[in-house]
C-alpha cells in the first residue's frame, strides 16, 4: 500500500481531473450528435478506465524518461524516482499495467478505438522527449491531452466527426497555454542544461504572451463549438465563465512574480475542466 501511495503521488492521480472531464464531454456530445442518445453505462466505465490507464502510463513514462533531469533540477529532485522512493523497474511495471488497462478498455469499446491506439500510444510516449529538441514541446503535450475528448468521442460513437476536432483544438491549446505558464518556473534551469521550452527560448515575458495567445485560440474553438453543435445558452454561459477564469489565471502570474504559478496551474485549470463539463452536460440534459 505504501508503494501504491507513492505511485499515485508520483503521477498526481488527483489531477486526472484535467483530462477526464474532457473525455466525458467528448463522449456525451459525440453520442448525442451521432446516435441521438447517451453513452451506455458500459461505455462510461470503459472510457473512464481507458483514460485512467492512458494518463497513468503517460505520467509514469514522463517521470521515468525524465528521471535524470529531475534528479539534477533542485525543484524536482524530491520526486519519487530521483529520491529513491521508487525504482525504475517498479515504475516500468506500473506503466505496463496502465497500458494493459488502456488496451483492454479500447477492445471493449469498438474497433476504431483499437485502430487508433498506436496514435495515442505514440504521443503518450513521444511528448516526454520533445523538450530535448524543440520549444514546441508544450504543443505536443497539448496534442496528447487533446486526444482525451477524441478518445471519449470515439469510444462512445465509433466514428470521428469534424465537431470532435474543434473540441480537440480547444483542449490542445488550453493545455499548451497552461503548460507554458508552468514551464516559466524552469526557464533559467532549462537554458543552463540546454532543455527546450518557450520560456527558455523567448524569455518569460514573451512566453506569458504566447500562453495568452494559446488560450485565445482555445476559447475561440469553444465559441465555435457553440455555433456548430446543438448547444444553447447554458453552454454559452459556461464558456463565459471559462473565459473569465482564463483571464484570472493570467492575472496571477507576471514576469516579475511567478509565486502563484502552482495556483494558476493546478486549481484554476481543474476548475476550468469541471465547469466546462458541468455546463455542457447541463445543456445537453435540458
C-alpha positions in Angstrom: 0.0 0.0 0.0 2.9 2.3 0.8 4.3 1.8 -2.8 0.9 2.4 -4.3 0.6 5.7 -2.4 4.0 6.8 -3.7 3.0 5.9 -7.3 -0.3 7.8 -7.0 1.6 10.8 -5.7 4.2 10.4 -8.5 1.5 10.5 -11.2 -0.5 13.2 -9.4 -3.6 10.9 -9.7 -5.9 13.6 -8.4 -5.0 15.7 -11.4 -6.8 13.3 -13.7 -9.5 15.9 -13.3 -7.6 17.9 -16.0 -8.3 15.4 -18.8 -11.1 13.1 -17.7 -13.9 15.7 -17.9 -13.0 16.4 -21.5 -13.2 12.6 -22.3 -16.7 12.6 -20.7 -17.6 15.7 -22.6 -16.5 14.2 -25.9 -18.4 11.0 -25.2 -21.6 12.8 -24.3 -21.6 15.3 -27.1 -20.4 12.8 -29.7 -23.0 10.3 -28.7 -25.9 12.8 -28.9 -24.7 14.1 -32.2 -24.0 10.8 -33.8 -26.5 8.4 -32.2 -29.1 10.8 -30.8 -28.7 9.2 -27.3 -26.4 9.0 -24.3 -23.5 6.6 -24.0 -24.3 3.3 -22.2 -23.2 2.6 -18.7 -20.6 0.1 -20.1 -19.2 2.8 -22.4 -18.9 5.3 -19.5 -17.0 2.6 -17.5 -14.6 1.6 -20.2 -13.9 5.2 -21.3 -13.1 6.0 -17.7 -10.7 3.1 -17.4 -9.1 3.9 -20.7 -8.5 7.5 -19.6 -7.1 6.4 -16.2 -4.8 3.9 -17.9 -3.6 6.4 -20.5 -2.9 9.2 -18.1 -1.3 6.9 -15.6 1.0 5.5 -18.3 1.8 8.9 -19.6 2.7 10.5 -16.3 4.8 7.4 -15.2 6.6 7.4 -18.5 7.3 11.1 -18.1 8.8 10.5 -14.6 10.8 7.5 -15.9 12.2 9.2 -19.0 13.0 12.4 -17.1 14.5 10.7 -14.0 18.0 12.1 -14.6 16.7 15.5 -15.5 14.6 15.6 -12.4 17.5 14.5 -10.2 19.6 17.4 -11.4 16.9 20.0 -11.0 16.5 21.3 -7.4 12.8 21.9 -8.0 12.1 18.2 -8.9 14.9 16.3 -7.1 12.5 15.1 -4.5 10.2 13.3 -7.0 9.8 9.5 -6.4 12.4 8.1 -8.7 15.3 10.5 -8.1 14.5 10.5 -4.4 14.8 6.7 -4.3 11.2 6.1 -3.3 10.5 4.1 -6.4 12.9 2.1 -8.6 12.8 2.3 -12.4 11.8 -1.3 -12.5 8.8 -0.7 -10.3 7.8 2.3 -12.4 8.1 0.3 -15.6 5.9 -2.4 -14.1 3.2 0.2 -13.3 3.5 1.6 -16.8 2.9 -1.9 -18.3 -0.2 -2.4 -16.1 -1.5 1.0 -17.1 -1.1 0.3 -20.8 -2.8 -3.1 -20.3 -5.8 -1.3 -18.8 -5.9 1.1 -21.7 -5.7 -1.7 -24.3 -8.4 -3.8 -22.6 -10.7 -0.8 -22.4 -10.2 0.1 -26.1 -11.0 -3.5 -27.1 -14.2 -3.4 -25.1 -15.4 -0.2 -26.8 -15.1 -0.5 -30.6 -12.6 -1.3 -33.4 -11.9 2.4 -34.3 -10.7 2.8 -30.7 -8.4 -0.2 -31.2 -7.1 1.1 -34.6 -6.3 4.5 -33.1 -4.4 3.0 -30.1 -1.0 3.3 -31.9 -1.5 7.0 -32.4 -2.4 7.5 -28.8 0.5 5.5 -27.5 2.9 7.3 -29.8 2.0 10.7 -28.3 1.9 9.3 -24.8 5.5 8.2 -25.2 6.9 10.8 -27.6 5.9 14.1 -25.8 8.2 13.4 -22.9 11.2 13.5 -25.3 10.2 16.7 -27.1 11.8 19.1 -24.5 15.1 17.7 -25.6 14.9 19.1 -29.1 12.1 21.6 -29.6 10.5 24.5 -27.8 7.2 23.3 -29.2 7.1 20.6 -26.5 4.1 22.4 -25.0 2.1 22.0 -28.2 3.0 18.2 -28.2 1.7 18.0 -24.7 -1.5 19.8 -25.8 -2.0 17.3 -28.6 -1.5 14.5 -26.2 -4.1 15.8 -23.7 -6.3 16.8 -26.7 -6.6 13.1 -27.5 -8.8 12.8 -24.4 -12.0 14.2 -25.9 -11.3 12.4 -29.2 -11.0 9.2 -27.3 -14.2 9.8 -25.5 -15.9 10.6 -28.8 -14.6 7.5 -30.5 -15.3 5.3 -27.5 -19.0 6.3 -27.4 -19.6 6.5 -31.2 -17.0 4.5 -33.1 -16.6 7.5 -35.5 -14.9 10.8 -35.7 -16.6 14.0 -37.0 -15.2 17.5 -37.5 -17.0 18.7 -34.4 -14.8 16.4 -32.4 -11.7 18.1 -33.9 -13.0 21.5 -32.8 -13.1 20.2 -29.2 -9.7 18.7 -29.7 -8.3 22.2 -30.7 -9.9 23.8 -27.7 -8.3 21.3 -25.3 -5.0 21.1 -27.0 -4.4 24.9 -26.9 -5.8 25.2 -23.4 -3.3 22.6 -22.3 -0.4 24.1 -24.2 -1.1 27.5 -22.7 -1.1 26.4 -19.1 2.0 24.3 -19.7 3.8 27.3 -20.9 2.9 29.1 -17.7 4.1 26.2 -15.6 7.4 26.0 -17.5 8.3 29.6 -16.6 9.5 28.1 -13.2 12.3 26.3 -15.0 13.3 28.8 -17.6 16.7 29.5 -16.2 17.4 25.9 -15.5 16.3 24.8 -19.0 18.7 27.3 -20.6 21.5 26.1 -18.4 21.2 22.4 -19.3 20.0 23.0 -22.9 16.4 21.8 -22.5 13.9 23.4 -24.8 10.8 25.3 -23.8 9.0 28.5 -24.9 10.1 30.4 -21.7 13.7 29.3 -22.1 13.7 30.2 -25.8 11.8 33.6 -25.8 12.0 34.7 -22.1 9.3 34.7 -19.5 7.6 37.9 -20.6 7.1 36.8 -24.2 6.2 33.2 -23.0 3.3 34.6 -21.0 2.1 36.5 -24.1 2.3 33.3 -26.1 0.4 31.4 -23.4 -2.3 34.1 -23.6 -2.4 33.6 -27.4 -2.8 29.8 -27.0 -5.7 30.4 -24.6 -7.3 32.8 -27.1 -7.3 30.1 -29.7 -8.7 27.6 -27.2 -11.5 29.9 -26.2 -12.3 30.7 -29.8 -12.7 27.0 -30.5 -15.1 26.7 -27.6 -17.1 29.5 -29.0 -17.0 27.9 -32.5 -18.4 24.7 -31.0 -21.4 26.6 -29.8 -22.3 27.6 -33.4 -21.8 24.1 -34.9 -23.2 21.8 -32.2 -26.7 21.7 -30.8 -25.8 23.8 -27.7 -27.7 26.6 -26.1 -27.3 29.5 -23.7 -26.3 27.1 -20.8 -23.1 26.1 -22.6 -22.6 29.7 -23.7 -22.8 30.8 -20.1 -20.3 28.1 -19.1 -17.7 29.2 -21.7 -18.1 32.8 -20.5 -17.1 31.6 -17.0 -14.2 29.6 -18.5 -13.0 32.7 -20.3 -13.2 34.7 -17.1 -11.2 32.0 -15.3 -8.5 32.1 -18.0 -8.2 35.8 -17.7 -7.9 35.5 -13.9 -5.3 32.7 -14.3 -3.1 35.0 -16.3 -3.6 37.8 -13.8 -1.9 35.6 -11.2 1.4 35.5 -12.9 3.8 38.1 -14.3 7.4 38.2 -15.4 8.3 39.7 -12.0 6.1 37.4 -9.8 5.8 33.7 -10.5 4.9 32.8 -6.9 1.4 31.8 -7.8 2.2 29.6 -10.8 1.0 26.5 -8.9 -2.3 28.1 -8.1 -2.8 29.1 -11.8 -1.7 25.7 -13.0 -3.5 23.3 -10.6 -6.5 25.0 -9.1 -7.6 27.2 -12.0 -7.2 24.5 -14.7 -9.0 21.9 -12.6 -11.9 24.3 -12.2 -12.0 25.1 -15.9 -12.3 21.4 -17.0 -15.1 20.8 -14.4 -17.0 24.0 -15.3 -17.0 23.2 -19.0 -18.1 19.6 -18.4 -20.9 20.6 -16.0 -22.4 23.3 -18.2 -22.1 21.3 -21.3 -23.8 18.3 -19.7 -26.4 20.6 -18.2 -27.1 22.0 -21.7 -27.4 18.5 -23.2 -29.7 17.2 -20.5 -32.0 20.2 -20.5 
